[in-house]
Amino acid sequence: MGHLGDPYFTSKENGTGLGLMISKRIIANHKGTLTFSSTLGEGTTVDIHLPSIQPPANE
């Protein structure tokens, strides 16, 4: 878990280790957050929170 999102870290045979890093950067650029919670033998939950925006009021 400590290496998730690190550039070039992968557990896949043919992975590049860039997918999660790029996703984290995109979410951060939109002022959002990405969090992980994991329980061994049960699975992992990923929460992505992005701020909502209000459309401009028609004047």
N, CA, C and O atoms as a Tripos MOL2 file, in Angstrom:
@<TRIPOS>MOLECULE
protein
  236   235    59     0     0
PROTEIN
NO_CHARGES

@<TRIPOS>ATOM
      1 N           0.8260   -1.1990    0.0000 N.3       1 MET1
      2 CA          0.0000    0.0000    0.0000 C.3       1 MET1
      3 C           0.8680    1.2600    0.0000 C.2       1 MET1
      4 O           0.4720    2.2780   -0.5670 O.2       1 MET1
      5 N           2.0160    1.2060    0.6130 N.am      2 GLY2
      6 CA          2.8530    2.3890    0.7280 C.3       2 GLY2
      7 C           3.4040    2.8900   -0.5920 C.2       2 GLY2
      8 O           3.7890    4.0540   -0.6980 O.2       2 GLY2
      9 N           3.4490    2.0340   -1.5970 N.am      3 HIS3
     10 CA          4.0120    2.4310   -2.8920 C.3       3 HIS3
     11 C           2.9490    2.7780   -3.9280 C.2       3 HIS3
     12 O           3.2850    3.1420   -5.0550 O.2       3 HIS3
     13 N           1.6760    2.6710   -3.5640 N.am      4 LEU4
     14 CA          0.6260    2.9810   -4.5370 C.3       4 LEU4
     15 C           0.7680    4.4100   -5.0370 C.2       4 LEU4
     16 O           0.8700    5.3510   -4.2500 O.2       4 LEU4
     17 N           0.7740    4.5570   -6.3390 N.am      5 GLY5
     18 CA          0.8870    5.8870   -6.9380 C.3       5 GLY5
     19 C           2.3040    6.3180   -7.2090 C.2       5 GLY5
     20 O           2.5230    7.3310   -7.8740 O.2       5 GLY5
     21 N           3.2930    5.5610   -6.7030 N.am      6 ASP6
     22 CA          4.6820    5.8910   -7.0140 C.3       6 ASP6
     23 C           4.9470    5.6290   -8.4910 C.2       6 ASP6
     24 O           4.4930    4.6190   -9.0290 O.2       6 ASP6
     25 N           5.6800    6.5290   -9.1570 N.am      7 PRO7
     26 CA          5.9860    6.3040  -10.5730 C.3       7 PRO7
     27 C           6.7590    5.0000  -10.7650 C.2       7 PRO7
     28 O           7.7130    4.7070  -10.0440 O.2       7 PRO7
     29 N           6.3280    4.2500  -11.7340 N.am      8 TYR8
     30 CA          6.9660    3.0070  -12.1770 C.3       8 TYR8
     31 C           6.8330    1.8510  -11.1990 C.2       8 TYR8
     32 O           7.4510    0.8080  -11.4100 O.2       8 TYR8
     33 N           6.0460    1.9990  -10.1310 N.am      9 PHE9
     34 CA          5.7760    0.8670   -9.2440 C.3       9 PHE9
     35 C           4.5940    0.1070   -9.8080 C.2       9 PHE9
     36 O           3.5380    0.6890  -10.0550 O.2       9 PHE9
     37 N           4.7620   -1.1920  -10.0130 N.am     10 THR10
     38 CA          3.6750   -2.0250  -10.5220 C.3      10 THR10
     39 C           3.8040   -3.4250   -9.9670 C.2      10 THR10
     40 O           4.9010   -3.8820   -9.6460 O.2      10 THR10
     41 N           2.6840   -4.0960   -9.8560 N.am     11 SER11
     42 CA          2.6920   -5.5010   -9.4630 C.3      11 SER11
     43 C           2.3020   -6.3790  -10.6430 C.2      11 SER11
     44 O           2.1590   -7.5940  -10.5050 O.2      11 SER11
     45 N           2.1320   -5.7560  -11.8040 N.am     12 LYS12
     46 CA          1.7370   -6.4910  -13.0080 C.3      12 LYS12
     47 C           2.9560   -6.7960  -13.8680 C.2      12 LYS12
     48 O           3.8950   -6.0030  -13.9460 O.2      12 LYS12
     49 N           2.9260   -7.9360  -14.4990 N.am     13 GLU13
     50 CA          4.0530   -8.3650  -15.3290 C.3      13 GLU13
     51 C           4.3460   -7.3930  -16.4690 C.2      13 GLU13
     52 O           5.5090   -7.1200  -16.7680 O.2      13 GLU13
     53 N           3.3080   -6.8740  -17.0990 N.am     14 ASN14
     54 CA          3.4970   -5.9760  -18.2390 C.3      14 ASN14
     55 C           3.0810   -4.5420  -17.9350 C.2      14 ASN14
     56 O           2.8490   -3.7630  -18.8590 O.2      14 ASN14
     57 N           2.9830   -4.1790  -16.6640 N.am     15 GLY15
     58 CA          2.5510   -2.8330  -16.2960 C.3      15 GLY15
     59 C           3.6840   -1.8240  -16.3660 C.2      15 GLY15
     60 O           4.8620   -2.1790  -16.3050 O.2      15 GLY15
     61 N           3.3000   -0.5480  -16.4960 N.am     16 THR16
     62 CA          4.3000    0.5250  -16.5230 C.3      16 THR16
     63 C           4.3970    1.2440  -15.1890 C.2      16 THR16
     64 O           5.3950    1.9080  -14.9100 O.2      16 THR16
     65 N           3.3660    1.1170  -14.3660 N.am     17 GLY17
     66 CA          3.3630    1.8010  -13.0830 C.3      17 GLY17
     67 C           3.0430    3.2750  -13.1820 C.2      17 GLY17
     68 O           3.3620    4.0420  -12.2740 O.2      17 GLY17
     69 N           2.4180    3.6820  -14.2720 N.am     18 LEU18
     70 CA          2.1120    5.0990  -14.4590 C.3      18 LEU18
     71 C           0.6220    5.4210  -14.3400 C.2      18 LEU18
     72 O           0.2640    6.5830  -14.1510 O.2      18 LEU18
     73 N          -0.2390    4.4350  -14.4450 N.am     19 GLY19
     74 CA         -1.6830    4.6760  -14.4650 C.3      19 GLY19
     75 C          -2.2150    5.3490  -13.2220 C.2      19 GLY19
     76 O          -2.9280    6.3490  -13.3190 O.2      19 GLY19
     77 N          -1.8840    4.8240  -12.0530 N.am     20 LEU20
     78 CA         -2.3860    5.4010  -10.8160 C.3      20 LEU20
     79 C          -1.7480    6.7520  -10.5370 C.2      20 LEU20
     80 O          -2.4080    7.6560  -10.0240 O.2      20 LEU20
     81 N          -0.4650    6.8980  -10.8730 N.am     21 MET21
     82 CA          0.2130    8.1780  -10.6820 C.3      21 MET21
     83 C          -0.4670    9.2760  -11.5170 C.2      21 MET21
     84 O          -0.6950   10.3830  -11.0290 O.2      21 MET21
     85 N          -0.7800    8.9620  -12.7590 N.am     22 ILE22
     86 CA         -1.4420    9.9290  -13.6410 C.3      22 ILE22
     87 C          -2.8480   10.2340  -13.1210 C.2      22 ILE22
     88 O          -3.2780   11.3870  -13.1340 O.2      22 ILE22
     89 N          -3.5600    9.2050  -12.6630 N.am     23 SER23
     90 CA         -4.9020    9.4150  -12.1200 C.3      23 SER23
     91 C          -4.8560   10.3240  -10.9010 C.2      23 SER23
     92 O          -5.6770   11.2330  -10.7770 O.2      23 SER23
     93 N          -3.8910   10.0880   -9.9870 N.am     24 LYS24
     94 CA         -3.7580   10.9330   -8.8060 C.3      24 LYS24
     95 C          -3.4910   12.3790   -9.1910 C.2      24 LYS24
     96 O          -4.0310   13.2960   -8.5720 O.2      24 LYS24
     97 N          -2.6740   12.5880  -10.1960 N.am     25 ARG25
     98 CA         -2.3440   13.9510  -10.6320 C.3      25 ARG25
     99 C          -3.5690   14.6500  -11.2260 C.2      25 ARG25
    100 O          -3.8030   15.8280  -10.9530 O.2      25 ARG25
    101 N          -4.3460   13.9370  -12.0310 N.am     26 ILE26
    102 CA         -5.5540   14.5230  -12.6280 C.3      26 ILE26
    103 C          -6.5420   14.9100  -11.5340 C.2      26 ILE26
    104 O          -7.1080   16.0030  -11.5610 O.2      26 ILE26
    105 N          -6.7470   14.0160  -10.5750 N.am     27 ILE27
    106 CA         -7.6830   14.2930   -9.4760 C.3      27 ILE27
    107 C          -7.1950   15.4860   -8.6560 C.2      27 ILE27
    108 O          -7.9910   16.3510   -8.2920 O.2      27 ILE27
    109 N          -5.9010   15.5400   -8.3630 N.am     28 ALA28
    110 CA         -5.3440   16.6640   -7.5990 C.3      28 ALA28
    111 C          -5.4930   17.9800   -8.3610 C.2      28 ALA28
    112 O          -5.7610   19.0160   -7.7540 O.2      28 ALA28
    113 N          -5.3230   17.9500   -9.6810 N.am     29 ASN29
    114 CA         -5.4750   19.1620  -10.4870 C.3      29 ASN29
    115 C          -6.9030   19.6960  -10.4590 C.2      29 ASN29
    116 O          -7.1330   20.8770  -10.7200 O.2      29 ASN29
    117 N          -7.8480   18.8370  -10.1450 N.am     30 HIS30
    118 CA         -9.2470   19.2460  -10.0270 C.3      30 HIS30
    119 C          -9.6350   19.4560   -8.5650 C.2      30 HIS30
    120 O         -10.8170   19.5000   -8.2230 O.2      30 HIS30
    121 N          -8.6120   19.5860   -7.7030 N.am     31 LYS31
    122 CA         -8.7990   19.8370   -6.2750 C.3      31 LYS31
    123 C          -9.5700   18.7200   -5.5750 C.2      31 LYS31
    124 O         -10.3430   18.9650   -4.6480 O.2      31 LYS31
    125 N          -9.3460   17.4970   -6.0350 N.am     32 GLY32
    126 CA         -9.9880   16.3420   -5.4380 C.3      32 GLY32
    127 C          -9.0130   15.5180   -4.6200 C.2      32 GLY32
    128 O          -7.8260   15.8320   -4.5370 O.2      32 GLY32
    129 N          -9.5280   14.4670   -4.0240 N.am     33 THR33
    130 CA         -8.6980   13.5700   -3.2330 C.3      33 THR33
    131 C          -8.9530   12.1280   -3.6430 C.2      33 THR33
    132 O         -10.0200   11.7800   -4.1480 O.2      33 THR33
    133 N          -7.9440   11.3060   -3.4120 N.am     34 LEU34
    134 CA         -7.9980    9.8840   -3.7170 C.3      34 LEU34
    135 C          -7.4950    9.1640   -2.4710 C.2      34 LEU34
    136 O          -6.3660    9.3960   -2.0390 O.2      34 LEU34
    137 N          -8.3210    8.2930   -1.8890 N.am     35 THR35
    138 CA         -7.9140    7.5670   -0.6880 C.3      35 THR35
    139 C          -8.1640    6.0750   -0.8660 C.2      35 THR35
    140 O          -9.0530    5.6600   -1.6100 O.2      35 THR35
    141 N          -7.3660    5.2840   -0.1740 N.am     36 PHE36
    142 CA         -7.4620    3.8370   -0.2480 C.3      36 PHE36
    143 C          -7.6520    3.2750    1.1520 C.2      36 PHE36
    144 O          -7.0750    3.7780    2.1170 O.2      36 PHE36
    145 N          -8.4580    2.2360    1.2560 N.am     37 SER37
    146 CA         -8.5240    1.4550    2.4870 C.3      37 SER37
    147 C          -8.5500   -0.0110    2.0700 C.2      37 SER37
    148 O          -9.2690   -0.3980    1.1480 O.2      37 SER37
    149 N          -7.7550   -0.8140    2.7640 N.am     38 SER38
    150 CA         -7.5950   -2.2000    2.3510 C.3      38 SER38
    151 C          -7.5830   -3.1130    3.5650 C.2      38 SER38
    152 O          -7.0190   -2.7800    4.6070 O.2      38 SER38
    153 N          -8.2110   -4.2590    3.4150 N.am     39 THR39
    154 CA         -8.1850   -5.2920    4.4290 C.3      39 THR39
    155 C          -7.6700   -6.5650    3.7730 C.2      39 THR39
    156 O          -8.2470   -7.0550    2.8010 O.2      39 THR39
    157 N          -6.5890   -7.0880    4.3090 N.am     40 LEU40
    158 CA         -5.9630   -8.2740    3.7600 C.3      40 LEU40
    159 C          -6.9650   -9.4160    3.6480 C.2      40 LEU40
    160 O          -7.6430   -9.7550    4.6180 O.2      40 LEU40
    161 N          -7.0530   -9.9990    2.4760 N.am     41 GLY41
    162 CA         -7.9610  -11.1130    2.2420 C.3      41 GLY41
    163 C          -9.3820  -10.7120    1.9240 C.2      41 GLY41
    164 O         -10.1890  -11.5630    1.5490 O.2      41 GLY41
    165 N          -9.7120   -9.4360    2.0640 N.am     42 GLU42
    166 CA        -11.0750   -8.9780    1.7900 C.3      42 GLU42
    167 C         -11.1580   -8.0790    0.5690 C.2      42 GLU42
    168 O         -12.1030   -8.1850   -0.2120 O.2      42 GLU42
    169 N         -10.1860   -7.1980    0.3940 N.am     43 GLY43
    170 CA        -10.2050   -6.3200   -0.7630 C.3      43 GLY43
    171 C          -9.8210   -4.8940   -0.4210 C.2      43 GLY43
    172 O          -9.4680   -4.5750    0.7150 O.2      43 GLY43
    173 N          -9.9000   -4.0510   -1.4300 N.am     44 THR44
    174 CA         -9.4950   -2.6580   -1.3110 C.3      44 THR44
    175 C         -10.6180   -1.7640   -1.8000 C.2      44 THR44
    176 O         -11.2800   -2.0680   -2.7930 O.2      44 THR44
    177 N         -10.8260   -0.6710   -1.1030 N.am     45 THR45
    178 CA        -11.8000    0.3350   -1.5090 C.3      45 THR45
    179 C         -11.0480    1.6040   -1.8800 C.2      45 THR45
    180 O         -10.1610    2.0500   -1.1520 O.2      45 THR45
    181 N         -11.4100    2.1770   -3.0140 N.am     46 VAL46
    182 CA        -10.8180    3.4330   -3.4710 C.3      46 VAL46
    183 C         -11.9230    4.4810   -3.4780 C.2      46 VAL46
    184 O         -12.9690    4.2910   -4.0980 O.2      46 VAL46
    185 N         -11.6800    5.5860   -2.7810 N.am     47 ASP47
    186 CA        -12.6420    6.6870   -2.7560 C.3      47 ASP47
    187 C         -12.0500    7.8760   -3.4960 C.2      47 ASP47
    188 O         -10.9330    8.3090   -3.2130 O.2      47 ASP47
    189 N         -12.8120    8.3930   -4.4470 N.am     48 ILE48
    190 CA        -12.4250    9.5870   -5.1880 C.3      48 ILE48
    191 C         -13.4370   10.6680   -4.8500 C.2      48 ILE48
    192 O         -14.6380   10.4980   -5.0610 O.2      48 ILE48
    193 N         -12.9450   11.7710   -4.3290 N.am     49 HIS49
    194 CA        -13.8120   12.8960   -3.9770 C.3      49 HIS49
    195 C         -13.4100   14.0960   -4.8240 C.2      49 HIS49
    196 O         -12.2540   14.5190   -4.8180 O.2      49 HIS49
    197 N         -14.3760   14.6310   -5.5470 N.am     50 LEU50
    198 CA        -14.1620   15.8210   -6.3680 C.3      50 LEU50
    199 C         -15.1430   16.8930   -5.9270 C.2      50 LEU50
    200 O         -16.3060   16.5950   -5.6530 O.2      50 LEU50
    201 N         -14.6870   18.1370   -5.8570 N.am     51 PRO51
    202 CA        -15.6040   19.2020   -5.4500 C.3      51 PRO51
    203 C         -16.6350   19.4600   -6.5430 C.2      51 PRO51
    204 O         -16.3430   19.3470   -7.7330 O.2      51 PRO51
    205 N         -17.8270   19.8050   -6.1200 N.am     52 SER52
    206 CA        -18.8580   20.1620   -7.0960 C.3      52 SER52
    207 C         -18.7410   21.6520   -7.3890 C.2      52 SER52
    208 O         -18.2290   22.4240   -6.5780 O.2      52 SER52
    209 N         -19.2190   22.0330   -8.5460 N.am     53 ILE53
    210 CA        -19.2280   23.4510   -8.9030 C.3      53 ILE53
    211 C         -20.6720   23.8580   -9.1990 C.2      53 ILE53
    212 O         -21.4820   23.0540   -9.6610 O.2      53 ILE53
    213 N         -20.9570   25.0840   -8.9290 N.am     54 GLN54
    214 CA        -22.2740   25.6090   -9.2190 C.3      54 GLN54
    215 C         -22.2220   26.3370  -10.5590 C.2      54 GLN54
    216 O         -21.3490   27.1790  -10.7680 O.2      54 GLN54
    217 N         -23.1320   26.0300  -11.4560 N.am     55 PRO55
    218 CA        -23.1330   26.7590  -12.7330 C.3      55 PRO55
    219 C         -23.4770   28.2290  -12.4860 C.2      55 PRO55
    220 O         -24.2190   28.5500  -11.5570 O.2      55 PRO55
    221 N         -22.9380   29.1170  -13.3170 N.am     56 PRO56
    222 CA        -23.2400   30.5370  -13.1440 C.3      56 PRO56
    223 C         -24.7390   30.7900  -13.2970 C.2      56 PRO56
    224 O         -25.4020   30.1850  -14.1390 O.2      56 PRO56
    225 N         -25.2550   31.6890  -12.4710 N.am     57 ALA57
    226 CA        -26.6780   32.0320  -12.5530 C.3      57 ALA57
    227 C         -26.9090   32.8880  -13.8020 C.2      57 ALA57
    228 O         -26.1200   33.7790  -14.1180 O.2      57 ALA57
    229 N         -28.0020   32.5970  -14.5000 N.am     58 ASN58
    230 CA        -28.3710   33.4090  -15.6580 C.3      58 ASN58
    231 C         -28.8970   34.7490  -15.1640 C.2      58 ASN58
    232 O         -29.8210   34.8130  -14.3540 O.2      58 ASN58
    233 N         -28.3020   35.7940  -15.6610 N.am     59 GLU59
    234 CA        -28.7350   37.1210  -15.2120 C.3      59 GLU59
    235 C         -29.7180   37.7190  -16.1620 C.2      59 GLU59
    236 O         -30.1900   38.8340  -15.9420 O.2      59 GLU59
@<TRIPOS>BOND
     1     1     2 1
     2     2     3 1
     3     3     4 2
     4     3     5 am
     5     5     6 1
     6     6     7 1
     7     7     8 2
     8     7     9 am
     9     9    10 1
    10    10    11 1
    11    11    12 2
    12    11    13 am
    13    13    14 1
    14    14    15 1
    15    15    16 2
    16    15    17 am
    17    17    18 1
    18    18    19 1
    19    19    20 2
    20    19    21 am
    21    21    22 1
    22    22    23 1
    23    23    24 2
    24    23    25 am
    25    25    26 1
    26    26    27 1
    27    27    28 2
    28    27    29 am
    29    29    30 1
    30    30    31 1
    31    31    32 2
    32    31    33 am
    33    33    34 1
    34    34    35 1
    35    35    36 2
    36    35    37 am
    37    37    38 1
    38    38    39 1
    39    39    40 2
    40    39    41 am
    41    41    42 1
    42    42    43 1
    43    43    44 2
    44    43    45 am
    45    45    46 1
    46    46    47 1
    47    47    48 2
    48    47    49 am
    49    49    50 1
    50    50    51 1
    51    51    52 2
    52    51    53 am
    53    53    54 1
    54    54    55 1
    55    55    56 2
    56    55    57 am
    57    57    58 1
    58    58    59 1
    59    59    60 2
    60    59    61 am
    61    61    62 1
    62    62    63 1
    63    63    64 2
    64    63    65 am
    65    65    66 1
    66    66    67 1
    67    67    68 2
    68    67    69 am
    69    69    70 1
    70    70    71 1
    71    71    72 2
    72    71    73 am
    73    73    74 1
    74    74    75 1
    75    75    76 2
    76    75    77 am
    77    77    78 1
    78    78    79 1
    79    79    80 2
    80    79    81 am
    81    81    82 1
    82    82    83 1
    83    83    84 2
    84    83    85 am
    85    85    86 1
    86    86    87 1
    87    87    88 2
    88    87    89 am
    89    89    90 1
    90    90    91 1
    91    91    92 2
    92    91    93 am
    93    93    94 1
    94    94    95 1
    95    95    96 2
    96    95    97 am
    97    97    98 1
    98    98    99 1
    99    99   100 2
   100    99   101 am
   101   101   102 1
   102   102   103 1
   103   103   104 2
   104   103   105 am
   105   105   106 1
   106   106   107 1
   107   107   108 2
   108   107   109 am
   109   109   110 1
   110   110   111 1
   111   111   112 2
   112   111   113 am
   113   113   114 1
   114   114   115 1
   115   115   116 2
   116   115   117 am
   117   117   118 1
   118   118   119 1
   119   119   120 2
   120   119   121 am
   121   121   122 1
   122   122   123 1
   123   123   124 2
   124   123   125 am
   125   125   126 1
   126   126   127 1
   127   127   128 2
   128   127   129 am
   129   129   130 1
   130   130   131 1
   131   131   132 2
   132   131   133 am
   133   133   134 1
   134   134   135 1
   135   135   136 2
   136   135   137 am
   137   137   138 1
   138   138   139 1
   139   139   140 2
   140   139   141 am
   141   141   142 1
   142   142   143 1
   143   143   144 2
   144   143   145 am
   145   145   146 1
   146   146   147 1
   147   147   148 2
   148   147   149 am
   149   149   150 1
   150   150   151 1
   151   151   152 2
   152   151   153 am
   153   153   154 1
   154   154   155 1
   155   155   156 2
   156   155   157 am
   157   157   158 1
   158   158   159 1
   159   159   160 2
   160   159   161 am
   161   161   162 1
   162   162   163 1
   163   163   164 2
   164   163   165 am
   165   165   166 1
   166   166   167 1
   167   167   168 2
   168   167   169 am
   169   169   170 1
   170   170   171 1
   171   171   172 2
   172   171   173 am
   173   173   174 1
   174   174   175 1
   175   175   176 2
   176   175   177 am
   177   177   178 1
   178   178   179 1
   179   179   180 2
   180   179   181 am
   181   181   182 1
   182   182   183 1
   183   183   184 2
   184   183   185 am
   185   185   186 1
   186   186   187 1
   187   187   188 2
   188   187   189 am
   189   189   190 1
   190   190   191 1
   191   191   192 2
   192   191   193 am
   193   193   194 1
   194   194   195 1
   195   195   196 2
   196   195   197 am
   197   197   198 1
   198   198   199 1
   199   199   200 2
   200   199   201 am
   201   201   202 1
   202   202   203 1
   203   203   204 2
   204   203   205 am
   205   205   206 1
   206   206   207 1
   207   207   208 2
   208   207   209 am
   209   209   210 1
   210   210   211 1
   211   211   212 2
   212   211   213 am
   213   213   214 1
   214   214   215 1
   215   215   216 2
   216   215   217 am
   217   217   218 1
   218   218   219 1
   219   219   220 2
   220   219   221 am
   221   221   222 1
   222   222   223 1
   223   223   224 2
   224   223   225 am
   225   225   226 1
   226   226   227 1
   227   227   228 2
   228   227   229 am
   229   229   230 1
   230   230   231 1
   231   231   232 2
   232   231   233 am
   233   233   234 1
   234   234   235 1
   235   235   236 2
@<TRIPOS>SUBSTRUCTURE
     1 MET1         2 RESIDUE 1 A MET
     2 GLY2         6 RESIDUE 1 A GLY
     3 HIS3        10 RESIDUE 1 A HIS
     4 LEU4        14 RESIDUE 1 A LEU
     5 GLY5        18 RESIDUE 1 A GLY
     6 ASP6        22 RESIDUE 1 A ASP
     7 PRO7        26 RESIDUE 1 A PRO
     8 TYR8        30 RESIDUE 1 A TYR
     9 PHE9        34 RESIDUE 1 A PHE
    10 THR10       38 RESIDUE 1 A THR
    11 SER11       42 RESIDUE 1 A SER
    12 LYS12       46 RESIDUE 1 A LYS
    13 GLU13       50 RESIDUE 1 A GLU
    14 ASN14       54 RESIDUE 1 A ASN
    15 GLY15       58 RESIDUE 1 A GLY
    16 THR16       62 RESIDUE 1 A THR
    17 GLY17       66 RESIDUE 1 A GLY
    18 LEU18       70 RESIDUE 1 A LEU
    19 GLY19       74 RESIDUE 1 A GLY
    20 LEU20       78 RESIDUE 1 A LEU
    21 MET21       82 RESIDUE 1 A MET
    22 ILE22       86 RESIDUE 1 A ILE
    23 SER23       90 RESIDUE 1 A SER
    24 LYS24       94 RESIDUE 1 A LYS
    25 ARG25       98 RESIDUE 1 A ARG
    26 ILE26      102 RESIDUE 1 A ILE
    27 ILE27      106 RESIDUE 1 A ILE
    28 ALA28      110 RESIDUE 1 A ALA
    29 ASN29      114 RESIDUE 1 A ASN
    30 HIS30      118 RESIDUE 1 A HIS
    31 LYS31      122 RESIDUE 1 A LYS
    32 GLY32      126 RESIDUE 1 A GLY
    33 THR33      130 RESIDUE 1 A THR
    34 LEU34      134 RESIDUE 1 A LEU
    35 THR35      138 RESIDUE 1 A THR
    36 PHE36      142 RESIDUE 1 A PHE
    37 SER37      146 RESIDUE 1 A SER
    38 SER38      150 RESIDUE 1 A SER
    39 THR39      154 RESIDUE 1 A THR
    40 LEU40      158 RESIDUE 1 A LEU
    41 GLY41      162 RESIDUE 1 A GLY
    42 GLU42      166 RESIDUE 1 A GLU
    43 GLY43      170 RESIDUE 1 A GLY
    44 THR44      174 RESIDUE 1 A THR
    45 THR45      178 RESIDUE 1 A THR
    46 VAL46      182 RESIDUE 1 A VAL
    47 ASP47      186 RESIDUE 1 A ASP
    48 ILE48      190 RESIDUE 1 A ILE
    49 HIS49      194 RESIDUE 1 A HIS
    50 LEU50      198 RESIDUE 1 A LEU
    51 PRO51      202 RESIDUE 1 A PRO
    52 SER52      206 RESIDUE 1 A SER
    53 ILE53      210 RESIDUE 1 A ILE
    54 GLN54      214 RESIDUE 1 A GLN
    55 PRO55      218 RESIDUE 1 A PRO
    56 PRO56      222 RESIDUE 1 A PRO
    57 ALA57      226 RESIDUE 1 A ALA
    58 ASN58      230 RESIDUE 1 A ASN
    59 GLU59      234 RESIDUE 1 A GLU
